[in-house]
Amino acid sequence: MSRKLALSLTVAGGFLLMSAGKADDAKLLEEARRYFKPLPEVAESKENPVTPEKVELGKMLYYEPRLSKSGWISCNSCHNIATYGVDNLPTSIGHRWQLGPRNAPTTLNAALHTAQFWDGRAKDVEEQAKGPVLNPIEMAMDSPEAVVERLRSIPEYVELFKKAFPGEKDPLNYDNVAKAIAAFERTLMTPSKFDKFLKGDVNALTRKEKEGLKLFMELGCASCHNGPAVGGNTFAKFGVVEAYWEATRDFVTLDKPTMPMDVGKFAVTHKKEDLYVFKVPSLRNISRTYPYFHDGSVWNLEDAVQVMAKVQLGKELTEDQVDKIVAFLKALDGEIPKHALELPVLPPSTSKTSRPVR
């Protein structure tokens, strides 16, 4: 065979491989678009339109420790935006050092979810924002009236509520506190390279990440973890094939107290079919929001993937499969909005501001 012929065959083979690769990428993109969508810039709400004034106020309230009885705990304490909307603790520390019963989910992209909290007891972020402030284990304020009274004693907040809710006779009220915080949270979208891929840039993901995405869909993970948030839009029993507490037993250390079996959504509905049912969490930024699951029992993402495959799908994954899926999951790590990372300057208290209770 002549050198010229050999070179021609090599070039032709290269073109064939490139063509095959492009075809595979196009097929993968088509399949991915059946399950996923790019993140929107803002999670809009007809009931609570997102405005700059509302977002500015909501950001201040999100970082505001005076919304707690002690004057020490803010929304950001348990949902630290600098650490991707979580505190990286199994369960959060609340009023007088009490520990909460469940792992604190991230607030990033949470406004896209079908409901809030692990058991879905709040329909949206507006309703969710009202809960922790009054929860005796969390921020522990005595009543909505006590919250409003404290904020009303700070003149700058009185003016900010007027700007954020123009035309209202009494804009500084507890409903509007929640609406402002929620409006800010509706801007906490974290687009990643996966969004670029979904928009048509097939080179946005590495080959390994693409293989992980393919496995993620083929194994059935995407049947629950789908949509723009890659989860958060449905509920599922944790432990379809095997009880979750059996699968996570090895991750409970000897110096850690035994954690109670969480009945999930059943605690809210008291329906048998909701026993051990939880909201499917979003996998956006999942490599940054450890520890995992509602009880924060597993710290390693590879372990969490293996547990999920075992208890939900009845499958034992190979090390290579786990490695590729984790590579895809890390491709979901996005960029935190710059405005959310800039700490607001909070207004000073006055002599009328209620003294915090430690």
C-alpha positions as CSV (number, residue, x, y, z in Angstrom):
1,M,0.0,0.0,0.0
2,S,1.4,3.4,-1.0
3,R,2.0,6.1,1.6
4,K,-0.5,8.4,-0.2
5,L,-3.3,5.7,0.0
6,A,-2.6,5.0,3.6
7,L,-2.8,8.7,4.5
8,S,-6.1,8.9,2.6
9,L,-7.5,6.0,4.5
10,T,-6.4,7.5,7.8
11,V,-8.0,10.8,7.0
12,A,-11.2,9.1,5.9
13,G,-11.3,7.0,9.1
14,G,-10.9,10.2,11.1
15,F,-13.8,11.8,9.4
16,L,-15.9,8.8,10.0
17,L,-15.1,8.8,13.7
18,M,-15.8,12.5,13.9
19,S,-19.1,12.0,12.1
20,A,-20.1,9.1,14.4
21,G,-19.1,11.3,17.5
22,K,-21.3,14.1,16.3
23,A,-24.2,11.7,15.7
24,D,-23.8,10.3,19.2
25,D,-23.7,13.8,20.7
26,A,-26.8,14.8,18.8
27,K,-28.6,11.7,19.9
28,L,-27.6,12.3,23.6
29,L,-28.7,15.9,23.4
30,E,-32.1,14.8,22.0
31,E,-32.6,12.3,24.7
32,A,-31.5,14.7,27.4
33,R,-34.0,17.3,26.3
34,R,-36.8,14.8,26.9
35,Y,-35.9,14.9,30.6
36,F,-34.3,18.3,31.3
37,K,-34.6,21.9,30.6
38,P,-32.2,24.9,31.0
39,L,-32.7,27.0,34.1
40,P,-34.7,30.2,33.7
41,E,-33.1,33.5,34.7
42,V,-35.7,34.0,37.3
43,A,-38.4,31.7,38.7
44,E,-41.3,34.0,38.0
45,S,-44.6,34.1,40.0
46,K,-47.9,35.6,39.0
47,E,-48.9,35.9,42.6
48,N,-45.7,37.5,43.7
49,P,-44.1,39.4,40.8
50,V,-40.3,39.7,41.1
51,T,-39.3,43.4,41.2
52,P,-35.9,45.0,42.0
53,E,-37.3,46.7,45.1
54,K,-38.7,43.5,46.4
55,V,-35.5,41.6,45.7
56,E,-33.4,44.2,47.5
57,L,-35.6,44.1,50.6
58,G,-35.8,40.3,50.4
59,K,-32.0,40.0,50.3
60,M,-31.7,42.2,53.4
61,L,-34.3,40.1,55.2
62,Y,-32.6,36.8,54.1
63,Y,-29.4,38.0,55.9
64,E,-31.3,39.7,58.8
65,P,-30.6,38.0,62.2
66,R,-33.1,40.2,63.9
67,L,-35.8,38.0,62.3
68,S,-34.9,35.5,65.1
69,K,-35.7,35.7,68.7
70,S,-32.0,35.7,69.7
71,G,-31.1,38.2,67.1
72,W,-28.4,35.8,66.0
73,I,-29.9,33.5,63.4
74,S,-30.8,34.5,59.9
75,C,-32.1,32.5,56.8
76,N,-28.4,32.5,55.7
77,S,-27.3,30.8,58.9
78,C,-28.8,27.5,57.7
79,H,-28.9,28.3,54.0
80,N,-25.5,29.9,53.5
81,I,-25.4,31.3,49.9
82,A,-21.6,31.3,50.0
83,T,-21.7,27.5,50.5
84,Y,-24.4,26.9,47.8
85,G,-27.4,27.5,50.0
86,V,-26.7,25.0,52.8
87,D,-24.8,24.8,56.1
88,N,-23.1,21.5,55.3
89,L,-24.3,20.0,58.6
90,P,-26.4,16.8,58.9
91,T,-29.1,18.9,60.6
92,S,-29.0,22.6,61.4
93,I,-28.3,24.4,64.7
94,G,-31.2,26.6,65.8
95,H,-32.4,28.6,68.8
96,R,-30.5,27.8,72.0
97,W,-28.4,25.3,70.1
98,Q,-31.2,23.0,69.3
99,L,-30.7,20.6,66.4
100,G,-33.3,20.4,63.7
101,P,-34.8,17.0,62.7
102,R,-33.9,17.1,59.0
103,N,-31.1,18.2,56.7
104,A,-31.5,21.8,55.5
105,P,-32.1,21.8,51.7
106,T,-30.4,24.4,49.5
107,T,-32.3,27.6,48.7
108,L,-30.6,27.8,45.3
109,N,-33.0,27.0,42.5
110,A,-35.6,26.0,45.2
111,A,-38.2,28.3,43.8
112,L,-38.6,26.0,40.8
113,H,-39.7,23.1,43.0
114,T,-43.3,21.8,43.1
115,A,-43.4,22.2,46.9
116,Q,-41.1,23.1,49.7
117,F,-39.6,21.2,52.7
118,W,-38.7,17.5,52.5
119,D,-42.4,16.6,53.2
120,G,-43.9,19.2,50.8
121,R,-45.9,20.9,53.5
122,A,-45.4,24.4,52.0
123,K,-46.7,24.9,48.4
124,D,-44.1,27.5,47.4
125,V,-41.1,29.6,48.7
126,E,-43.6,32.3,49.8
127,E,-45.3,29.9,52.2
128,Q,-42.0,28.3,53.2
129,A,-40.4,31.6,54.2
130,K,-43.0,31.9,57.0
131,G,-42.1,28.7,58.7
132,P,-38.6,28.8,60.1
133,V,-39.0,32.3,61.6
134,L,-41.7,31.1,63.9
135,N,-40.4,27.5,64.4
136,P,-39.3,27.2,68.1
137,I,-36.4,25.0,67.1
138,E,-35.2,27.3,64.4
139,M,-35.6,31.1,64.6
140,A,-38.2,30.9,67.4
141,M,-40.0,34.3,67.1
142,D,-43.1,34.2,69.2
143,S,-45.6,35.4,66.6
144,P,-46.0,37.1,63.2
145,E,-47.0,40.2,65.2
146,A,-43.7,40.1,67.1
147,V,-41.8,40.0,63.8
148,V,-43.7,43.0,62.4
149,E,-43.2,44.9,65.6
150,R,-39.5,44.4,65.5
151,L,-39.2,45.4,61.9
152,R,-41.5,48.4,62.3
153,S,-39.2,49.8,65.0
154,I,-36.4,50.1,62.3
155,P,-37.3,53.2,60.2
156,E,-35.3,52.1,57.1
157,Y,-37.3,48.9,56.9
158,V,-40.6,50.8,57.1
159,E,-39.5,52.8,54.0
160,L,-38.2,49.8,52.1
161,F,-41.5,48.0,52.5
162,K,-43.3,51.0,51.1
163,K,-41.1,50.9,48.1
164,A,-41.3,47.1,47.6
165,F,-45.1,47.0,48.0
166,P,-46.4,50.4,46.6
167,G,-50.0,51.3,46.9
168,E,-50.7,49.0,49.9
169,K,-52.2,50.7,52.9
170,D,-50.1,48.7,55.4
171,P,-47.2,47.2,53.5
172,L,-45.1,46.1,56.5
173,N,-46.9,42.8,57.3
174,Y,-45.9,39.2,57.8
175,D,-47.2,38.1,54.4
176,N,-45.0,40.7,52.7
177,V,-42.0,39.7,54.8
178,A,-42.3,36.2,53.2
179,K,-43.0,37.6,49.8
180,A,-39.9,39.7,49.8
181,I,-37.7,36.9,50.9
182,A,-39.3,34.6,48.3
183,A,-38.7,37.2,45.6
184,F,-35.0,37.2,46.4
185,E,-34.9,33.4,46.4
186,R,-36.6,33.4,43.0
187,T,-33.5,35.0,41.6
188,L,-31.1,32.4,43.0
189,M,-30.6,30.4,39.7
190,T,-27.3,28.8,39.2
191,P,-26.7,27.9,35.5
192,S,-23.9,25.5,34.7
193,K,-22.2,23.9,31.7
194,F,-25.1,21.5,31.6
195,D,-27.4,24.4,30.6
196,K,-25.0,25.2,27.7
197,F,-25.2,21.6,26.6
198,L,-29.0,21.6,26.7
199,K,-29.0,24.8,24.7
200,G,-27.1,23.1,21.9
201,D,-23.4,23.3,22.7
202,V,-22.6,19.6,22.7
203,N,-18.9,20.4,23.5
204,A,-19.9,22.0,26.8
205,L,-19.6,18.6,28.5
206,T,-16.5,16.4,28.5
207,R,-16.7,12.8,27.1
208,K,-16.8,11.4,30.7
209,E,-19.6,13.8,31.7
210,K,-21.6,12.8,28.6
211,E,-21.1,9.1,29.5
212,G,-22.3,9.8,33.0
213,L,-25.4,11.6,31.6
214,K,-26.1,8.7,29.4
215,L,-25.9,6.3,32.3
216,F,-28.0,8.6,34.5
217,M,-30.8,8.3,31.9
218,E,-30.4,4.6,31.0
219,L,-30.4,3.4,34.6
220,G,-33.6,5.3,35.4
221,C,-32.2,8.1,37.6
222,A,-33.8,10.7,35.4
223,S,-37.3,9.2,35.9
224,C,-37.3,11.1,39.2
225,H,-34.5,13.7,38.9
226,N,-35.6,15.7,35.8
227,G,-36.8,19.1,34.8
228,P,-34.8,22.4,35.0
229,A,-33.8,21.7,38.6
230,V,-32.9,18.0,37.9
231,G,-35.4,17.1,40.6
232,G,-37.7,18.9,43.0
233,N,-40.8,18.4,40.9
234,T,-42.2,15.2,42.3
235,F,-42.3,13.0,45.4
236,A,-41.1,9.4,45.8
237,K,-40.7,6.7,48.4
238,F,-37.1,6.6,49.7
239,G,-36.5,2.9,49.7
240,V,-38.5,1.4,46.8
241,V,-36.4,-1.8,46.8
242,E,-34.8,-1.7,50.2
243,A,-35.4,0.3,53.4
244,Y,-33.2,3.4,53.3
245,W,-32.1,3.1,56.9
246,E,-30.7,-0.3,56.2
247,A,-28.7,1.0,53.2
248,T,-27.3,4.0,55.2
249,R,-26.6,2.0,58.4
250,D,-22.9,1.7,57.5
251,F,-22.6,5.5,57.4
252,V,-23.8,6.0,61.0
253,T,-20.7,6.3,63.1
254,L,-20.4,4.8,66.6
255,D,-20.2,8.2,68.2
256,K,-23.4,9.4,66.5
257,P,-26.8,8.8,68.2
258,T,-29.2,6.5,66.4
259,M,-31.4,8.6,64.1
260,P,-35.1,7.8,64.2
261,M,-36.8,6.4,61.1
262,D,-38.3,9.4,59.4
263,V,-41.9,8.7,58.0
264,G,-41.6,11.5,55.5
265,K,-44.8,13.0,54.0
266,F,-46.9,10.6,56.1
267,A,-46.3,13.0,59.1
268,V,-48.3,15.6,57.1
269,T,-51.0,13.7,55.3
270,H,-51.3,10.6,57.6
271,K,-51.9,8.6,54.4
272,K,-50.4,5.1,54.2
273,E,-49.2,5.6,50.7
274,D,-47.1,8.6,51.9
275,L,-45.1,6.5,54.4
276,Y,-41.3,7.2,53.8
277,V,-42.2,9.5,50.8
278,F,-40.1,12.6,50.4
279,K,-39.7,15.3,47.9
280,V,-37.1,14.3,45.3
281,P,-34.3,16.8,45.8
282,S,-32.7,18.8,43.1
283,L,-29.3,17.6,42.0
284,R,-28.1,21.1,41.0
285,N,-24.9,21.8,42.8
286,I,-25.1,18.4,44.5
287,S,-21.4,18.0,44.9
288,R,-21.4,21.2,47.1
289,T,-24.5,20.5,49.2
290,Y,-23.3,17.5,51.3
291,P,-24.1,15.7,53.6
292,Y,-26.9,13.9,51.7
293,F,-30.5,12.7,52.1
294,H,-33.1,14.1,54.5
295,D,-31.1,12.9,57.5
296,G,-27.7,14.1,56.3
297,S,-26.4,10.6,56.9
298,V,-24.0,10.2,54.0
299,W,-21.1,12.6,53.3
300,N,-19.6,11.2,50.1
301,L,-21.3,11.7,46.8
302,E,-20.1,8.4,45.4
303,D,-21.6,6.6,48.4
304,A,-24.9,8.5,47.9
305,V,-25.1,7.5,44.3
306,Q,-24.5,3.8,45.2
307,V,-27.1,4.0,48.0
308,M,-29.7,5.5,45.6
309,A,-29.0,2.8,43.0
310,K,-29.5,0.1,45.6
311,V,-32.6,1.3,47.4
312,Q,-34.4,2.9,44.5
313,L,-33.4,0.8,41.5
314,G,-32.2,-2.5,43.1
315,K,-28.9,-2.2,41.3
316,E,-25.2,-2.5,42.4
317,L,-23.2,-0.1,40.3
318,T,-19.6,-0.7,39.2
319,E,-16.9,1.7,40.3
320,D,-16.6,2.9,36.7
321,Q,-20.4,3.6,36.5
322,V,-20.3,5.6,39.8
323,D,-17.3,7.5,38.6
324,K,-19.0,8.6,35.4
325,I,-22.3,9.5,37.0
326,V,-20.5,11.6,39.6
327,A,-18.6,13.3,36.8
328,F,-22.0,14.3,35.3
329,L,-23.4,15.4,38.6
330,K,-20.4,17.7,39.1
331,A,-21.2,19.2,35.8
332,L,-24.4,20.5,37.5
333,D,-22.4,22.8,39.7
334,G,-23.4,26.3,38.7
335,E,-22.5,29.9,39.2
336,I,-24.1,31.6,42.2
337,P,-25.5,35.0,41.2
338,K,-23.1,37.8,42.1
339,H,-25.8,40.0,43.7
340,A,-26.6,37.3,46.2
341,L,-23.0,37.0,47.3
342,E,-22.7,40.7,48.0
343,L,-23.6,41.2,51.7
344,P,-26.2,43.9,52.3
345,V,-25.6,46.6,54.9
346,L,-28.4,46.2,57.4
347,P,-30.1,49.2,59.0
348,P,-29.3,50.0,62.7
349,S,-31.7,49.1,65.5
350,T,-33.4,51.8,67.5
351,S,-34.2,52.2,71.2
352,K,-37.6,50.7,70.3
353,T,-36.3,47.5,68.8
354,S,-37.1,44.6,71.0
355,R,-34.1,43.3,72.9
356,P,-33.1,39.8,71.5
357,V,-33.5,36.8,73.8
358,R,-30.5,34.5,74.0
